[in-house]
């Protein structure tokens, strides 16, 4: 596969019954998510430090309002809710109360054809990641997104190049390195670098990322993709304060024309989950993340953003959802542009899938991967792979648990690969020990000290 060119470019717990009833019967969605995942999907407020959102702050409604809403809107009594939570918490998925709400497992009508015991919580997700990606000696490498994308780029896969990296205490000899406040400021004042995207080297969930259209040298300001004008010195101060370990700058990838029509000049990446089976890589799940409102990034946890369930054959949108739990809403159009989205197909769907499957062969030591791939006018561009893909996002998008027959069979094949590898390692160690022993004995017999 040849590399494709990249275009530049609190509510009160003491509320009285009347207030509870009013909250429970209103039709606006309610926030009921308080997740803390490695790659969370619940709707939660973001803690900001100036212009960079450096961490998330999860929030949730008081339990009385949640229970009253479930009873009024979904016809589930308190006893039914708690009984179901207890059963699922002791079931194979170990679903917590927060996850029960986030995954919408209270909605019997929407999940009429789904097996709720096939859904998994975060604690089980961690175990599944470890079962699938049992080569722990590769985890450190896979955590280094810069190293992973550099490897994929060296193989010729389409990745986003790195223009420069700011760091005060690490070394990146292969890249232009900005060592201090002054060098960072000089870089940001060069108009040739725009449009520009920045993110932490070891970041996740798009925290700390920002996108700039251009620089106004006279005013000393940067224009963000949302149209905000930010003082260069403010951005420099925030990056130097929070990201001494490394903050990377890349040319901003221009999304496909169809994507720009749907949600503006923002990437809407497809999450493709691949699994390496004995017959080769296969697609486990695929979903499309769409940014909404002021969000520059498409991560589903950002309020308003949507995730689309896709037809795995042709990449057609089957359903759209924003929010989770009691805040979940289904959509048919994009809230910003009014573009109809149901039955819309992901641009370059074939290239998106082929790129994920072929690149999965390069990272074969991680049989389970989640790929973020952006459709562009030229084809598909890999943004990054993740060896701990968010299983909650897949379960929310598809309204079915991850532990289906396909995934169960895949985990069984991973166990066989793990056991075969361990047996091979034991055999090699025994052979090495025998060879050393024979070498020593031969030396003794010949009178030669070994």
ABEGO torsion letter per residue (X at the ends): XBBBBBBBXXBBAABBAAAAAAAAABABBBBABABBBABBABBBBBBBBEABBABBBBBBBBAAAAAAAAAAAAGBBAAAAAAAAAAAAABAAGBBAAAAAAAGAABAAAAAABBAAABBBAAAAAAAAAAABABAAAAAAAABAAAAAAAAAAAGBBBBBBABBBBAABBBAABBBBABAAAAAAAAABAAAOBBBBBBAABBGGBGBBBBABBBAAAGBBBBAAGBBBBAAAAAAAAAAABAAEBBBBBBBBBBAAAAAAAEBBBBBBBBBBBBBAAEBBBABBBBBBBBEABABABAABBGBBBBBBBAAAGBBABBBBEBEAABBBBABBAAAGBBABGBBBBGAAAAAAAAAAAAAAAAABABBBBBBBBBAAEBBBABBBABBBAAAAAAAAGBBABBAAAAAAAAAAAAAAAAAAAAAAAAAAAAAAAAAAAAAAAAAAGBBX
